[in-house]
Amino acid sequence: MPLLPELRDQNKMKIPKKIAGPVALDCEGPLTKNDNALELSQHFIPDGERLFTQLSRYDDILAFMVKRPGYRAGNTLKLICPFFRAFGMSNQDIMDFSAGHILIMSGADRLLQWINENTIGFIISTSYKPYIEALCKVVGFPFQNTFCTHLDLDALRPSEEECLKVRRLAEMIVSLPSLEWPSNIKTLDALPTRVKEAFAAIDEIMTDQLAGTYLGRYLDMVEPVGGEEKAKAVRRGCEIAGRDISDVIYIGDSITDVEGFHLVREHGGMTVAFNGNRYAIEAAEVACLSHHSDILAFICHSFWTNGREGVMDMIRDWKSGCSFIEKQHPVFPFMKEVLKKERKNASFIELITDKNRVSLIEQSEQFRGHVRGEEIGRLG
């Protein structure tokens, strides 16, 4: 399915006449504290948090351990859709709930305003369209500069009998042992036996039992913007902006950003894991841990003014007291205020290397859980 084809017309996008390198941002993580799909599951489905968590970890195993051909990370937002409908959810439910439950990261609105004044920004998110629309209205970001997942729950009209079948499948998934494993395990064979058995049972439910139901049609109808689709969105955003991928700063935090990170790194751009989980830290070049999104302006400006070396200089200076940063950023009124705030909250910026990657994963995931909540922090 094309990514927002009606919005990809260059004339409709907000593009400044003079721009620095494009900034591509994930939404949930760098800009908001939400996991919208998880929160929808919690609100509308009995034991919805556990159901969503099981499906999210099932998605992780398929994408990074099984590596099933044609499967891409981020499909949890597809896998949960039949259950949304089986428990009576509608498009209006998603719109109303999303608009009323946005949790914006401190400084995110200011960061987006600053990006819009200096360059073209793209929000590239696996999140559902109603949630991204609501966020754009709140922070004043042009919705036409976004890539997100289309969902039409009202497209299918199931009978009560059909809904009951799928609700029973949800109960089966929830009753299975949790799909949890140590972070150092990378292959399916190395998983604990109970986890492998639970994964096999969920796989049978999703690929055989659910796929054969009327509501299983959502598995073909919904195409989440995750993994490969995020990388495609980066390419498309660069085409629209008339810039090379080497000019891009990509900011993400999760498993769905890995392929976008790989693409940008391969072309010499800058990749930043903001409060990232293990997948993001393994794929990105810079780790940033903070309660405030506007810290990212330092990284963007340093990359624009002096490329990769500028970011390295900024990281070294951040550790030693920020005197260079204070001299380099006097033109941005909010920079000094941000510096004071970041020092007080002990924000952290570090280059990711083979030597520190394992410790950074532990540190970042712990911080991520503190900022966004333990359950969201543990998800891929």
N, C-alpha and C positions, 0 to 999 in steps of 0.2 A: 504494500500500500504506500503511495507517495506521501512524503511528509508535508502536510498542510499545503497541498498544491495551489489552493486559491490564494495563499499568502506569500508565495515565493516570488511574486512579481517584484523586480527590483524597484520599480517606481512606487510601490506601496511601503517599502521599508524606510525606516528613519536612518539616513546616512549623512553624517556631517560632511561639509565640503572639505575640511582638512581633518584627517584622522591619523592617529597613531595605530599601532597594531591592534587588530580585533581582539576582544576579550570574550571567550566562551565560558559560560558559567553553568554548572549544574544548579538546580534550584534547592532541593531539600538537602541541607547541609551548609553550603556557603551562604545561602540567602534566607532560609527558613529552618526552624527546628522541627518541622512536621515530618512525619511519614504519613502522607495523606491516605494512602491505600490501607495501611495498617489501622489508622484511626477510623476509617470507614468500616473496616471489618469489626473492630472493637465495638462500635456503636450499633451496628445493624445485625450482627450475627452472634448467636450464643456461642461462647468460647471462641469468638472471632479472632482474638489475639493469638491463641494457640494455633488455630487453623492457618492464619496468614504466616506465622513463623515457620510452621512445618513446610508450607509451600515455598517460602523464601529459601529455606535451606535445601530443599529438594531442587530448586532452581540452581543454587550454587553448585551442588554435586553434579548435576547434568552439564553445566557450563564448563566447570574447571576440573572435574575428575573423570567423568564419563566422556566428556567432549563429544556428545552425540552430534553427528553431521547435521548441519542446518540449524542447530539449536544455538541461541545466543542469550547472554546474560541479560537479566531484566524482565524475563517472561513471567515473573510472579504476578505482574499487573494484568496479564492475560489469564493465567491459571485461576485467579480468584474470581473472575467475572461470572462464570456460571453459578457460583455460590451466592454472589451478590443478588442475582436475579431470583434464585431459588428461595431466598429469604425476603423477597418482596421489594427490593430496592428499585428505584427508577432514576431517570436522568435528573429529575427535579430534586430528588433526595441528595444526589451527589453535589449539585450546584448549591443548594441551601446549606448543607453541612460544610462544604469547603469554604464558602464565603464567611461562615461564622466561626471558623476554627483556625485561622491563619496565625501562626506564631513566627513573627519576623525576627531574624537575628539582629542583635544590636548593631547599628551602623549600616545595615544592608541597604536601606533606602538612600542614605547619603552616598554610599559606594556606587549605586546604580546611577544616581544623578551625576556624579563625577565622571563616570564612564561615558554617559551620554553626552557630556560636554566636551570630551576629549577624543572619543573614538566611537566605533560601532560595537555595541555589546549584543551578544546572543545568549539567551537562556536556552540551554539544550537539556531537556528534562524528560525522564521517563514518566513523570506525573501525568495524571489525567488532565485533559483540556480545561474542564470547569475550574479546577484548582489553580492552574496557571493564569487563567483569565481573572480570577478573583485577586490573585497576588498582584498582577499588573495594575489593576485598578487601585489597589491600596498604595503601591509605591510609585505609581506614575510612570511605569515602564511600558514602552510600546509593544502591545501584544503581537503585532506583526513581526517583531524581531525574536520570536520564540519558535522552538520546535518541541512538540509534546505529543502525548498519546491520545488518540481519538477513541472515544468510547460511546456507544449508543446502546444503553441497556434496554431502551424501549423498542429496539428493533425486533426482539422476539417476544411473543406472547404465550408463555407456557401455561399448561393446565395445572391444577393443583396436584394431580397425580404425578406429573413430570417434575414439579418442584419438590415433591416429597422424596422422589428417587434421589435427587441430588443432595437434599438435606441429609439423607441417610449416609451418603458417601462422605459428607463433611464429618459426620459423627465418627465414621470409621477412621478417617485421617487423624482426628483429634485424639482418638483412643490409643493410637500407636505410640511407641516410645519416641522420645524427643530425638530429632536429628541434630545432635550436638557432638562435636569431636574436637580434640586438641588442635591448636592452630598449626602445629608442625606436621600434621598429616596432610599429604598432598594427593594421594591416590585412593581409589575406591577399595582396592584390596586391603589397604592398611587401616581402614575404618574398623571400629569395634563391631563385633558380630551383630549385636542388637541394632546398631545403626544401619548396617548393611541390610538386615532383614526388614527394618522399617522402611528404608528407602525403596526396596524391591516391592513392598506392599503398596506404597504410595504410587510408585511408577505403574503398577498394574491397574490401580484405581483410575489414574489420570489418563493413561494411554488406551486402556481397554473399556473399562466401565463408563467413565464419564464421557469419553469421546463418542460413545455410541448413543448418547442421550440427545434429546432435542436441544437442551441448554448447552451441550457440548459444542454446538456450532460457534459459540463465542470464541473458542480456541482457534478458529480459523478467521474470525471476523476482526479480532483485535490485534493490532501490530504495535507493541510497545516500542518507544524510542529509547532503546538501550543497546549497549554493546556496539555492534557494527553500524546500527542506525545513527548512533551519536557521532561516529567517525564520519559517516556520510553527511551529517548535518554540519560538521566543521568544514568539510570541503565545499558544501553549498554556501555556507556563510562567507567563506573566502571569495568564492566566485562573485557573490553579490557585492561584496565590499571592494572587489578589485585588488585583493592583497594575496600574498603568498602564505602558505601554511606556516612557513618559517617565522612569520610575523605574529603568530597567534600565541596568546597566553590562555591555557586551558586550566580551569579551576574546578575540581571535582572532589568526591569523597567516598565513592563506593565502587562496587563490582561493575556497575553499568558504565563507568567512566574509563575502564581499562583500555578498551580499543581506541577511544578518543585520545587517551594519554599516549598510547603507542604511536598513533599516526602523527601527532604533533611532535613527539620526541624524534621520530625518524626524520622529520623535515627540519629539525633544528629550532623548533619553537620552545616555549617554556611551559612546564607542567607542574601544577601545584596541588598537593593533596591537603585540603582544608579540613581539619578534624577527621582525617580519613580512617577507614577501616583497613584491615590487612591487605585487601586487594588493591586499594588505592595507594597505600604506601609502597607496595611491591612494584607498582607500575610508574609512579610519578618520580620527579626529580627533586622537588622541594616539599618538605613537610611544614605545615603551618598550623599551630594549635592556638586557638584564641576564642574568647567569648564574643568577639567583635569582628564583623565582616570588613569594616573599613580599613583594617590593617592591610588588606590585600592591595590597597592603592599604592603602598610603598613598593611592593613587588612589581606591579604594573609599570609605575613610573620609572623604576630602576631599569627595567628591561627595555622600555622605550628609549631611554636616554643613552644607555651604554650596553645594550644587549645582554648576553648571558653573563659577561664579566661584571656588568653593573649589578646584577642580582647577587653574584658572589660577594662583591664589595659590600652590598647592603647587609647580607647575612653576617659577614665578619664584623661589621660595625654594630649590628644589633646586639651581638654578644658583648661588645666592649663599651657600650654606653650611648650609642646613637648620636655622637657628636657630628659625624659626617652627614647623617640623615637630616639633622636639624638645619645644617647649612645648605643642603641641596634642595630642600622642599619649602622654602619660605613663601613661594607663590601660592600655595594651597592653604587657605585660612584654617582649615580644620586639622592640618597635619600635627601641629604642636599639641592640640587637645588630644588627638589620637595617641600620640606618643606618651603623654602622661597617663592616659587610660590603660595603654598596653603595658607600661612598666608596672603600674599598680596591680594589674591582674596577671602579671608574669606570663605574657604571651611569648610564644616560642616559634622561631623560624630556623630551619636547619636543612642543609643539603643532605639528601639521602644517599648513602654509600653502602657497599657490601658489608662494611664493618659495623655500621650502626643500624642497619635495616631492621634486624630482629628486635632490638631494644626500642626503636622508634615505633614499630607496630604495637608493642605492648603499651608504650606511653601514649600513643595517639588513640588507641582504642579505649583506654581508660579515660582519657580526657573527653573523647567523643561521647561516652556513656554519661559522663557528668554533665555535659552541655545539653544533650538531647534526650536523656533518659536511658536507663540500662537496656530496655528491650530494643529500642531503635538502634542503640549503639552496637548490639550484637548481631544485627541483621547485615546481610551482604550488601 
